[in-house]
Amino acid sequence: MKNVFIFLFVSTLIVSCKTQKDFTDVEYSSRLMKHALALSNRYIITDGHVDLPYRLRVNNFRLQKEFLQIPIQTDEGDFDYVRAKKGGLDAPFMSIFLPAQYQSSPGASKNLADSLIDMIEGICLEHPNKFEVGHSPDDIRRIFKAGKIALPMGMENGSGLEDDLNNIAYFKKRGISYITLTHSKDNLICDSSYDPTRSHGGLSKFGREVVVEMNRQGIMVDISHVSDSTFYQVMRLTDVPVIASHSSARKYTPGFERNMHDDMIRALGKNGGVIMINFGSTFLDKKVQDERDALRNALQTLLDEKNLNHKDPEAKEIVAEFHRKNPPTFSDVKMVANHIDHVVELVGIDHVGFGSDYDGVGDSLPTGLKDVSQYPNLIAELLRRGYSDTDIEKICSKNLFRVWKRVEQEASRHNN
């Protein structure tokens, strides 16, 4: 009887301890999230790359009234005003994205850039109490204090410069604060990480002039999308720190040149620059990419067996059923934090930021970071890993602002 009593007592104690531990874990997570939410409101959150402008264009919102209403609250895409406010996002860089196919028609890239800049300016004019174009860190701080969302702009693909260095000053005046030197194909400036052609072996002669002139005009050089050779040549040439506006660590995606390997991250740190982590699942984890590739190949095999392609009306239900049975895999918020950890381990806390690629990576966003309302989930995960409030502020905006300010100061020195 005594043994039974002892057994029951110990069992009750174990259950009690487990319940207490579970309660403590839940309570701890709740406290972390409350702290993360407080920090997301206290600190300016910048994001190096949000593809809202091109998303609106692709969706064919041709009438001004239509596309100007979209960013306030919508079920479309990953960004709108309401969700951004919920997530604490204060300064998303609007990507002035210029697809590579425009490069073959003289003037087409520049015209598209102007039209997308006009769109962002129009949104701000239509909603002056909610949005304002941001041209500098000081500008963004002022806009933040006014309770509005700043919309700085970066040109994704230097093809918008065409073959004219004068367009660098032109786009600086139009509000462009960084230029991604290329995109999916080699252009007049440099080679792309996605293009095996390697037209220039890195930077072209014009490309070297572009980097120097960007330094002189005060536009940040963005090395996302460039080939490895291009990156190292930029590092030798630039007088100021550069950014990777939406790239991740190649450690977790071996063979994916679009991300940065460890030696490149070290070089970026030595340069004083910042890598802003891309949230796309395929940028975060090679296993996710491999699984998605396998599913895509399996679907293609299924369609081939039935002599169909994706555009055939008969294929629609087959494709839908395949996706119901084989949902895509996703990375998660912890993996984004792993990339941040890795950069910090390599070069320190001063060289990393957020570069989500919202509205640019389709359905591959990780669990916990599905849209701009969810930055607090990432901040909570970083707090869980021991990052301080000061560290969080640096990642949210101070690291980027330091680079941006340094670029401004160098341009001021050149032009005085």
C-alpha positions as CSV (number, residue, x, y, z in Angstrom):
1,M,0.0,0.0,0.0
2,K,2.9,2.3,0.9
3,N,4.5,1.6,-2.5
4,V,1.2,2.4,-4.3
5,F,1.0,5.7,-2.4
6,I,4.6,6.6,-3.3
7,F,3.9,5.8,-7.0
8,L,0.8,7.9,-7.0
9,F,2.6,10.8,-5.3
10,V,5.6,10.7,-7.7
11,S,3.3,10.4,-10.7
12,T,1.3,13.5,-9.5
13,L,4.5,15.4,-9.0
14,I,5.8,14.5,-12.5
15,V,2.5,15.7,-14.0
16,S,2.5,18.8,-11.9
17,C,6.1,19.6,-12.9
18,K,5.3,19.0,-16.6
19,T,2.2,21.2,-16.4
20,Q,4.2,23.9,-14.7
21,K,7.0,23.7,-17.4
22,D,4.4,23.9,-20.2
23,F,2.8,26.9,-18.6
24,T,6.2,28.5,-18.2
25,D,7.1,27.9,-21.9
26,V,3.8,29.3,-23.0
27,E,4.2,32.3,-20.7
28,Y,7.8,32.9,-21.9
29,S,6.7,32.8,-25.5
30,S,3.9,35.2,-24.8
31,R,6.4,37.6,-23.1
32,L,8.8,37.3,-26.0
33,M,6.0,38.2,-28.5
34,K,4.8,41.2,-26.4
35,H,8.4,42.4,-26.3
36,A,8.8,41.8,-30.0
37,L,5.6,43.8,-30.8
38,A,6.8,46.6,-28.6
39,L,10.2,46.7,-30.4
40,S,8.5,46.6,-33.8
41,N,6.6,49.8,-32.9
42,R,9.5,51.5,-31.1
43,Y,12.2,50.9,-33.8
44,I,12.1,51.8,-37.5
45,I,11.8,48.6,-39.5
46,T,13.3,48.9,-43.0
47,D,13.1,46.2,-45.7
48,G,15.5,46.2,-48.5
49,H,13.2,44.9,-51.2
50,V,9.4,44.8,-51.7
51,D,8.0,44.2,-55.2
52,L,4.7,46.1,-54.8
53,P,5.1,48.4,-57.9
54,Y,5.5,45.6,-60.4
55,R,2.9,43.4,-58.7
56,L,0.4,46.3,-59.3
57,R,1.5,46.6,-62.9
58,V,1.2,42.9,-63.6
59,N,-2.2,42.8,-62.1
60,N,-3.2,45.3,-64.8
61,F,-4.5,48.1,-62.5
62,R,-4.3,50.5,-65.3
63,L,-6.7,53.2,-64.0
64,Q,-5.1,55.5,-61.5
65,K,-7.9,55.2,-59.0
66,E,-7.7,51.4,-59.0
67,F,-4.0,51.0,-58.3
68,L,-3.9,53.9,-55.8
69,Q,-6.5,52.1,-53.6
70,I,-4.8,48.8,-53.6
71,P,-2.0,49.4,-51.0
72,I,-4.4,50.4,-48.2
73,Q,-6.1,47.0,-47.5
74,T,-6.3,44.1,-49.8
75,D,-6.2,40.3,-49.9
76,E,-3.9,40.5,-52.9
77,G,-0.1,40.1,-52.5
78,D,2.1,40.4,-49.4
79,F,2.0,44.2,-48.8
80,D,-0.6,46.8,-47.9
81,Y,-0.8,49.7,-45.4
82,V,-2.9,47.9,-42.8
83,R,-0.7,44.8,-42.7
84,A,2.5,46.9,-42.7
85,K,1.3,48.9,-39.7
86,K,0.4,45.7,-37.9
87,G,3.9,44.3,-38.5
88,G,5.7,47.6,-37.7
89,L,7.1,48.0,-41.2
90,D,8.1,51.6,-41.6
91,A,10.3,51.9,-44.7
92,P,10.0,49.2,-47.3
93,F,12.1,49.8,-50.4
94,M,9.8,49.8,-53.3
95,S,11.5,47.8,-56.1
96,I,11.5,49.5,-59.4
97,F,11.8,46.2,-61.1
98,L,12.9,46.1,-64.8
99,P,12.6,42.6,-66.3
100,A,15.5,41.6,-68.5
101,Q,13.4,41.3,-71.6
102,Y,13.1,45.1,-71.7
103,Q,16.9,45.4,-72.3
104,S,16.5,44.4,-76.0
105,S,14.5,47.6,-76.8
106,P,16.4,50.9,-76.5
107,G,14.6,53.2,-74.0
108,A,12.1,50.5,-72.8
109,S,13.8,49.9,-69.4
110,K,14.1,53.6,-68.7
111,N,10.5,54.2,-69.6
112,L,9.3,51.4,-67.4
113,A,11.4,52.7,-64.5
114,D,9.8,56.2,-64.9
115,S,6.3,54.7,-65.0
116,L,6.9,52.7,-61.8
117,I,8.4,55.7,-60.0
118,D,5.3,57.7,-61.2
119,M,3.1,55.0,-59.6
120,I,4.8,55.3,-56.2
121,E,4.7,59.1,-56.3
122,G,1.0,58.8,-57.2
123,I,0.2,56.5,-54.3
124,C,1.9,59.0,-51.9
125,L,0.0,62.0,-53.5
126,E,-3.3,60.1,-53.2
127,H,-2.7,59.1,-49.6
128,P,-0.5,61.8,-48.1
129,N,-1.5,60.9,-44.5
130,K,-0.3,57.3,-45.0
131,F,2.7,57.3,-47.4
132,E,5.6,59.5,-48.4
133,V,8.5,58.9,-50.6
134,G,11.7,58.5,-48.5
135,H,15.0,59.9,-49.9
136,S,17.4,59.5,-47.0
137,P,17.7,58.1,-43.5
138,D,16.9,61.5,-42.1
139,D,13.8,61.6,-44.3
140,I,12.6,58.2,-43.1
141,R,13.1,59.2,-39.4
142,R,10.9,62.3,-40.0
143,I,8.3,60.3,-41.8
144,F,8.3,57.7,-39.0
145,K,7.8,60.4,-36.4
146,A,4.8,61.6,-38.4
147,G,3.2,58.1,-38.2
148,K,3.4,57.4,-41.9
149,I,5.1,54.7,-43.9
150,A,8.1,55.9,-45.9
151,L,8.5,54.5,-49.4
152,P,12.2,54.7,-50.5
153,M,12.9,53.3,-53.9
154,G,15.6,51.0,-55.4
155,M,16.0,50.2,-59.1
156,E,16.2,46.5,-59.6
157,N,18.3,46.1,-62.7
158,G,20.7,48.8,-63.9
159,S,19.3,48.4,-67.4
160,G,17.2,51.5,-66.7
161,L,20.4,53.5,-67.1
162,E,20.5,52.4,-70.7
163,D,24.0,53.3,-71.9
164,D,24.1,56.8,-70.4
165,L,26.0,57.7,-67.2
166,N,23.9,60.9,-67.0
167,N,20.9,58.7,-66.1
168,I,22.5,58.0,-62.7
169,A,22.0,61.6,-61.7
170,Y,18.6,61.6,-63.3
171,F,17.3,58.7,-61.3
172,K,18.9,60.1,-58.1
173,K,16.7,63.2,-58.6
174,R,13.7,60.9,-59.2
175,G,14.2,59.3,-55.8
176,I,16.2,56.1,-56.5
177,S,18.4,55.3,-53.5
178,Y,20.0,52.1,-54.7
179,I,20.5,50.3,-58.0
180,T,20.8,46.5,-58.3
181,L,23.4,46.3,-61.0
182,T,21.6,43.6,-63.0
183,H,18.8,41.0,-62.7
184,S,18.3,37.7,-64.4
185,K,20.5,38.3,-67.5
186,D,23.8,40.0,-68.2
187,N,23.3,43.6,-69.1
188,L,25.5,46.5,-70.3
189,I,26.9,46.9,-66.7
190,C,27.8,43.4,-65.6
191,D,27.2,39.6,-65.5
192,S,24.2,38.1,-63.7
193,S,24.4,35.2,-61.2
194,Y,21.6,33.5,-63.2
195,D,23.1,33.9,-66.6
196,P,25.8,31.4,-67.7
197,T,26.9,33.5,-70.6
198,R,29.3,35.7,-68.5
199,S,29.5,38.4,-71.2
200,H,32.0,40.6,-69.4
201,G,33.8,38.4,-66.9
202,G,32.3,40.6,-64.2
203,L,31.9,44.3,-64.7
204,S,32.1,45.8,-68.2
205,K,34.1,49.0,-68.8
206,F,30.8,50.9,-68.7
207,G,29.9,49.0,-65.5
208,R,33.1,50.2,-63.8
209,E,32.2,53.7,-64.7
210,V,28.6,53.1,-63.3
211,V,30.0,52.1,-59.9
212,V,32.2,55.1,-59.7
213,E,29.4,57.4,-60.7
214,M,27.0,55.9,-58.3
215,N,29.5,56.6,-55.5
216,R,29.7,60.2,-56.8
217,Q,26.0,60.7,-57.0
218,G,25.2,59.1,-53.6
219,I,23.3,56.0,-54.8
220,M,23.9,52.8,-53.0
221,V,25.4,49.9,-55.0
222,D,23.3,46.7,-54.6
223,I,25.1,43.5,-55.4
224,S,22.1,41.1,-55.2
225,H,21.8,39.2,-58.5
226,V,25.4,39.8,-59.7
227,S,27.9,37.0,-60.5
228,D,30.6,36.3,-58.0
229,S,33.2,37.9,-60.3
230,T,31.1,41.0,-60.5
231,F,30.9,41.2,-56.7
232,Y,34.6,41.0,-56.1
233,Q,35.3,43.6,-58.8
234,V,32.8,45.9,-57.2
235,M,34.5,45.4,-53.8
236,R,37.8,46.5,-55.3
237,L,36.3,49.5,-57.0
238,T,33.8,51.1,-54.6
239,D,34.9,53.9,-52.2
240,V,31.9,53.2,-49.9
241,P,30.0,50.3,-48.4
242,V,27.5,48.4,-50.6
243,I,24.4,46.4,-49.8
244,A,22.9,43.1,-50.9
245,S,19.2,44.3,-50.8
246,H,17.7,40.8,-50.9
247,S,20.1,37.9,-50.6
248,S,20.8,35.1,-48.2
249,A,23.7,32.9,-47.1
250,R,24.9,30.3,-49.6
251,K,25.9,28.0,-46.8
252,Y,22.3,26.7,-46.7
253,T,21.8,26.6,-50.5
254,P,25.0,25.1,-51.9
255,G,25.5,25.9,-55.6
256,F,23.0,28.7,-55.6
257,E,25.1,31.7,-56.8
258,R,22.2,34.1,-56.2
259,N,23.1,33.8,-52.5
260,M,26.4,34.9,-51.0
261,H,29.0,32.4,-49.8
262,D,31.1,32.9,-46.7
263,D,34.1,34.6,-48.3
264,M,31.8,37.1,-50.0
265,I,30.0,37.9,-46.7
266,R,33.4,38.4,-45.1
267,A,34.4,40.8,-47.9
268,L,31.1,42.6,-47.5
269,G,31.8,43.0,-43.8
270,K,35.3,44.3,-44.4
271,N,33.7,46.8,-46.9
272,G,31.3,47.9,-44.1
273,G,28.3,46.7,-46.1
274,V,25.0,45.0,-45.2
275,I,23.4,41.8,-46.4
276,M,19.6,41.9,-46.1
277,I,18.2,38.4,-45.8
278,N,15.8,37.2,-48.4
279,F,12.7,35.4,-46.9
280,G,11.9,33.2,-49.9
281,S,12.0,29.5,-48.9
282,T,14.2,28.5,-51.8
283,F,16.7,31.2,-50.7
284,L,16.7,29.8,-47.2
285,D,17.0,26.0,-47.6
286,K,18.2,23.8,-50.4
287,K,16.1,20.9,-49.2
288,V,13.0,23.0,-49.9
289,Q,14.2,23.8,-53.4
290,D,15.0,20.1,-54.1
291,E,11.6,19.0,-52.9
292,R,9.8,21.6,-55.0
293,D,11.9,20.6,-58.0
294,A,10.9,17.0,-57.5
295,L,7.2,17.9,-57.3
296,R,7.5,20.1,-60.5
297,N,9.2,17.2,-62.3
298,A,6.5,14.7,-61.2
299,L,3.7,17.0,-62.4
300,Q,5.4,17.5,-65.7
301,T,5.8,13.7,-66.1
302,L,2.1,13.3,-65.3
303,L,1.1,15.9,-67.9
304,D,3.5,14.4,-70.5
305,E,1.9,11.0,-70.1
306,K,-1.5,12.6,-71.0
307,N,0.0,14.7,-73.9
308,L,-0.9,17.9,-72.1
309,N,0.8,21.1,-71.1
310,H,0.0,23.5,-68.3
311,K,-2.0,25.9,-70.5
312,D,-4.4,23.2,-71.9
313,P,-7.9,23.5,-70.4
314,E,-7.9,19.8,-69.8
315,A,-4.8,20.1,-67.6
316,K,-6.4,22.6,-65.1
317,E,-8.2,20.0,-62.9
318,I,-5.2,17.6,-63.1
319,V,-2.8,20.3,-61.9
320,A,-5.2,21.3,-59.2
321,E,-5.7,17.7,-58.0
322,F,-1.9,17.2,-58.0
323,H,-1.3,20.2,-55.8
324,R,-4.1,19.1,-53.4
325,K,-2.4,15.8,-53.0
326,N,1.2,17.2,-53.0
327,P,1.2,20.6,-51.3
328,P,4.5,22.6,-51.6
329,T,7.0,22.6,-48.8
330,F,8.1,25.8,-47.0
331,S,10.9,26.9,-44.8
332,D,10.1,28.8,-41.6
333,V,10.9,31.8,-39.5
334,K,13.6,29.9,-37.6
335,M,15.5,29.3,-40.8
336,V,15.6,33.1,-41.5
337,A,17.0,33.5,-38.0
338,N,19.6,30.9,-38.9
339,H,20.8,33.0,-41.8
340,I,21.0,36.0,-39.6
341,D,22.9,34.0,-37.0
342,H,25.4,32.9,-39.7
343,V,26.1,36.4,-40.9
344,V,26.6,37.6,-37.3
345,E,29.0,34.7,-36.6
346,L,31.0,35.6,-39.7
347,V,31.2,39.4,-39.5
348,G,29.2,40.7,-36.5
349,I,25.9,42.3,-35.8
350,D,26.6,45.4,-37.9
351,H,26.2,43.8,-41.3
352,V,22.8,42.2,-41.5
353,G,19.2,43.3,-42.1
354,F,15.8,42.3,-43.6
355,G,15.4,42.0,-47.4
356,S,12.2,40.0,-47.6
357,D,11.5,40.1,-51.3
358,Y,7.8,40.3,-50.4
359,D,5.6,40.3,-53.6
360,G,8.6,38.9,-55.5
361,V,9.0,35.3,-54.4
362,G,5.4,34.0,-55.1
363,D,4.2,31.2,-52.9
364,S,7.5,30.4,-51.4
365,L,7.4,32.6,-48.3
366,P,8.2,30.7,-45.0
367,T,5.9,29.7,-42.3
368,G,5.6,32.6,-39.8
369,L,6.6,35.3,-42.4
370,K,3.8,35.1,-45.0
371,D,3.3,38.8,-45.3
372,V,4.4,42.2,-44.0
373,S,2.3,41.8,-40.8
374,Q,4.6,39.2,-39.4
375,Y,8.0,40.8,-38.7
376,P,7.3,40.5,-35.0
377,N,7.5,36.7,-35.4
378,L,11.1,37.1,-36.6
379,I,12.0,39.6,-33.9
380,A,10.6,37.2,-31.2
381,E,12.7,34.4,-32.6
382,L,15.8,36.6,-32.5
383,L,15.0,37.6,-28.9
384,R,14.6,33.9,-28.1
385,R,18.2,33.4,-29.4
386,G,19.6,36.0,-27.1
387,Y,19.7,39.1,-29.4
388,S,19.5,42.3,-27.4
389,D,17.2,45.2,-28.0
390,T,20.2,47.1,-29.4
391,D,21.0,44.2,-31.8
392,I,17.4,44.2,-33.0
393,E,17.5,47.9,-33.7
394,K,20.6,47.5,-35.8
395,I,19.1,44.7,-37.8
396,C,15.8,46.6,-38.3
397,S,17.3,49.8,-39.6
398,K,20.5,51.1,-38.1
399,N,22.9,49.0,-40.1
400,L,21.3,50.1,-43.4
401,F,21.1,53.7,-42.2
402,R,24.8,53.6,-41.5
403,V,25.7,52.5,-45.0
404,W,23.2,54.9,-46.6
405,K,24.6,57.8,-44.5
406,R,28.1,56.9,-45.5
407,V,27.2,56.9,-49.2
408,E,25.5,60.3,-48.8
409,Q,28.6,61.7,-47.1
410,E,31.0,60.5,-49.8
411,A,28.8,62.0,-52.5
412,S,28.7,65.3,-50.6
413,R,32.5,65.3,-50.4
414,H,32.7,64.6,-54.2
415,N,30.3,67.3,-55.1
416,N,31.6,70.2,-52.8
